[in-house]
Amino acid sequence: MRNIILFDPAKARQELLPLTFTRPVAMIRFGITTIMEKWQRAIEGTCSFDTQDYLSIKYPLVLSPDGDDLHIAANICPDEKLIDAILSLDPEASLLLNNETIAYRGNGEGDSVTYTGSPLALNHIWDLFMLNDEALRRDFSSLTAGRESQPLSDSCRLIGDPANLFIEKGASVEGAIINVAKGPVYIGQDAEIMEGACLRGPIALCEHAVINMGAKIYGATTLGPHCKVGGEINNVVMTGYSNKAHDGFLGNAVIGEWCNLGAGCTASNLKNTYGSIKLWSISEERFVRTGLQFCGLIMGDHSKAGINTMFNTATVVGVGVNFYGPGFPRTYLTSFTQGSTAGMHDMDMDAFFDTASKVMARRNIPLTEIDREILITLRQQLLDIS
């Protein structure tokens, strides 16, 4: 049993904002599982986090008594070659990729070894949807190997190899069309796909997630635990506990936890000029070139959009934002603000916590004092910077 510490690389953490405002890099969902869960399956042992101080009260660092810990960059996903290289490290040795440390043993002050592989890694926020296809396929193979799927109901139509469909116990799938010819579809425990839904893999529907009637879901899409979706979705990663339950389009997007997109909410993922997209960098406080033609909505935890909200291409929404009313919001909405196109103003934190408590209670999850402390500390840090 190894003691594994997943550390936040400083640059990657900044590039993965706003998701990493409220979680360590290792707790980002990518493919089917979080990065931490991938490493837990890859190496026998226990995982803890080397992350920001204010997050450590919820995600603590656990050191082994003998100091012989394995430290691994949390933005990198395991593969067979990388696992072998990490487990082959001598005491105190480190593993380098492009002159950056991606793993080390003990204090890492011994010899360094250059890694020649090309691991799957999150270096930018848009990598989450751009690389989700590969991550999802890897997780599907890992999670389903040697296991038998639950049978698909006769009310459904399956297109493609049945081996590319896996249904966990307790899932309900009725009257759906599922195409696995271009990629696998994973349906988690107690998830539900309602009548008339059309799915084209690769897609992951995690535990207790719901796809509403008549929804159209294109890969590569991940719907995290307890998410509820409807309308049209294409290449989206929803972390968990978030809703886009009604008609409207969402594509090439990343959505955090406890978010809600109201009925008719639509987010553009392509400029009218078909030109290259610039995205607001929270860490650099400027627009950066992505090299992408398609990029939609990036939304942090606990953010909401009212009915019929229209988001421009590549809009970034921070943590705890509440936008409502007609018209397009700006392409960057600062964390802990609320309002409309007429103007955004600071969020009242008592009202924010009241709403968050009600939202989380619907999933039988309490808003803890630790959660409150993290969000209060984050807000104060952002105020100190501004």
ChimeraX attribute file (.defattr): number of C-alpha atoms within 10 A of each C-alpha:
attribute: neighborCount
match mode: 1-to-1
recipient: residues
	/A:1	7
	/A:2	14
	/A:3	19
	/A:4	26
	/A:5	27
	/A:6	27
	/A:7	23
	/A:8	21
	/A:9	20
	/A:10	11
	/A:11	11
	/A:12	20
	/A:13	26
	/A:14	21
	/A:15	19
	/A:16	23
	/A:17	23
	/A:18	25
	/A:19	26
	/A:20	24
	/A:21	23
	/A:22	21
	/A:23	21
	/A:24	24
	/A:25	30
	/A:26	29
	/A:27	21
	/A:28	22
	/A:29	24
	/A:30	28
	/A:31	29
	/A:32	29
	/A:33	22
	/A:34	18
	/A:35	22
	/A:36	26
	/A:37	15
	/A:38	23
	/A:39	23
	/A:40	15
	/A:41	12
	/A:42	15
	/A:43	18
	/A:44	12
	/A:45	12
	/A:46	14
	/A:47	21
	/A:48	19
	/A:49	26
	/A:50	23
	/A:51	24
	/A:52	19
	/A:53	11
	/A:54	18
	/A:55	23
	/A:56	16
	/A:57	13
	/A:58	15
	/A:59	17
	/A:60	15
	/A:61	16
	/A:62	15
	/A:63	16
	/A:64	13
	/A:65	7
	/A:66	7
	/A:67	13
	/A:68	17
	/A:69	21
	/A:70	25
	/A:71	25
	/A:72	27
	/A:73	22
	/A:74	28
	/A:75	25
	/A:76	25
	/A:77	22
	/A:78	21
	/A:79	16
	/A:80	9
	/A:81	13
	/A:82	19
	/A:83	14
	/A:84	12
	/A:85	16
	/A:86	23
	/A:87	13
	/A:88	12
	/A:89	19
	/A:90	16
	/A:91	18
	/A:92	18
	/A:93	19
	/A:94	27
	/A:95	23
	/A:96	15
	/A:97	15
	/A:98	9
	/A:99	11
	/A:100	12
	/A:101	19
	/A:102	21
	/A:103	26
	/A:104	29
	/A:105	25
	/A:106	19
	/A:107	15
	/A:108	20
	/A:109	12
	/A:110	14
	/A:111	13
	/A:112	18
	/A:113	19
	/A:114	15
	/A:115	19
	/A:116	12
	/A:117	11
	/A:118	11
	/A:119	15
	/A:120	16
	/A:121	17
	/A:122	22
	/A:123	17
	/A:124	18
	/A:125	22
	/A:126	23
	/A:127	15
	/A:128	24
	/A:129	26
	/A:130	20
	/A:131	17
	/A:132	26
	/A:133	22
	/A:134	15
	/A:135	22
	/A:136	27
	/A:137	22
	/A:138	16
	/A:139	18
	/A:140	24
	/A:141	12
	/A:142	13
	/A:143	15
	/A:144	17
	/A:145	9
	/A:146	8
	/A:147	9
	/A:148	11
	/A:149	16
	/A:150	14
	/A:151	13
	/A:152	18
	/A:153	13
	/A:154	11
	/A:155	11
	/A:156	16
	/A:157	15
	/A:158	17
	/A:159	15
	/A:160	15
	/A:161	13
	/A:162	16
	/A:163	12
	/A:164	21
	/A:165	26
	/A:166	22
	/A:167	22
	/A:168	20
	/A:169	15
	/A:170	15
	/A:171	21
	/A:172	19
	/A:173	23
	/A:174	17
	/A:175	18
	/A:176	23
	/A:177	20
	/A:178	21
	/A:179	24
	/A:180	22
	/A:181	16
	/A:182	14
	/A:183	20
	/A:184	27
	/A:185	30
	/A:186	26
	/A:187	28
	/A:188	24
	/A:189	18
	/A:190	18
	/A:191	24
	/A:192	22
	/A:193	26
	/A:194	17
	/A:195	18
	/A:196	17
	/A:197	22
	/A:198	21
	/A:199	23
	/A:200	22
	/A:201	25
	/A:202	29
	/A:203	34
	/A:204	27
	/A:205	28
	/A:206	26
	/A:207	22
	/A:208	22
	/A:209	27
	/A:210	27
	/A:211	27
	/A:212	21
	/A:213	19
	/A:214	18
	/A:215	24
	/A:216	21
	/A:217	27
	/A:218	19
	/A:219	26
	/A:220	29
	/A:221	32
	/A:222	32
	/A:223	31
	/A:224	30
	/A:225	24
	/A:226	22
	/A:227	27
	/A:228	25
	/A:229	25
	/A:230	23
	/A:231	23
	/A:232	19
	/A:233	24
	/A:234	21
	/A:235	27
	/A:236	27
	/A:237	29
	/A:238	29
	/A:239	29
	/A:240	24
	/A:241	25
	/A:242	27
	/A:243	23
	/A:244	28
	/A:245	22
	/A:246	20
	/A:247	21
	/A:248	22
	/A:249	20
	/A:250	25
	/A:251	26
	/A:252	27
	/A:253	29
	/A:254	26
	/A:255	29
	/A:256	27
	/A:257	23
	/A:258	22
	/A:259	28
	/A:260	25
	/A:261	24
	/A:262	20
	/A:263	18
	/A:264	18
	/A:265	22
	/A:266	24
	/A:267	24
	/A:268	21
	/A:269	23
	/A:270	20
	/A:271	16
	/A:272	8
	/A:273	7
	/A:274	10
	/A:275	12
	/A:276	14
	/A:277	20
	/A:278	18
	/A:279	23
	/A:280	20
	/A:281	20
	/A:282	18
	/A:283	13
	/A:284	10
	/A:285	8
	/A:286	11
	/A:287	14
	/A:288	12
	/A:289	12
	/A:290	15
	/A:291	11
	/A:292	15
	/A:293	15
	/A:294	21
	/A:295	28
	/A:296	29
	/A:297	24
	/A:298	27
	/A:299	27
	/A:300	27
	/A:301	27
	/A:302	26
	/A:303	26
	/A:304	23
	/A:305	23
	/A:306	18
	/A:307	19
	/A:308	18
	/A:309	23
	/A:310	21
	/A:311	22
	/A:312	20
	/A:313	23
	/A:314	25
	/A:315	24
	/A:316	25
	/A:317	30
	/A:318	25
	/A:319	27
	/A:320	27
	/A:321	25
	/A:322	24
	/A:323	23
	/A:324	19
	/A:325	16
	/A:326	14
	/A:327	13
	/A:328	14
	/A:329	22
	/A:330	15
	/A:331	18
	/A:332	18
	/A:333	21
	/A:334	19
	/A:335	24
	/A:336	25
	/A:337	22
	/A:338	22
	/A:339	16
	/A:340	19
	/A:341	13
	/A:342	9
	/A:343	10
	/A:344	18
	/A:345	11
	/A:346	12
	/A:347	16
	/A:348	11
	/A:349	16
	/A:350	9
	/A:351	10
	/A:352	17
	/A:353	17
	/A:354	11
	/A:355	13
	/A:356	19
	/A:357	15
	/A:358	14
	/A:359	20
	/A:360	15
	/A:361	12
	/A:362	10
	/A:363	10
	/A:364	9
	/A:365	11
	/A:366	14
	/A:367	16
	/A:368	10
	/A:369	9
	/A:370	13
	/A:371	15
	/A:372	14
	/A:373	15
	/A:374	21
	/A:375	21
	/A:376	14
	/A:377	13
	/A:378	19
	/A:379	18
	/A:380	12
	/A:381	11
	/A:382	13
	/A:383	11
	/A:384	8
	/A:385	7
	/A:386	6
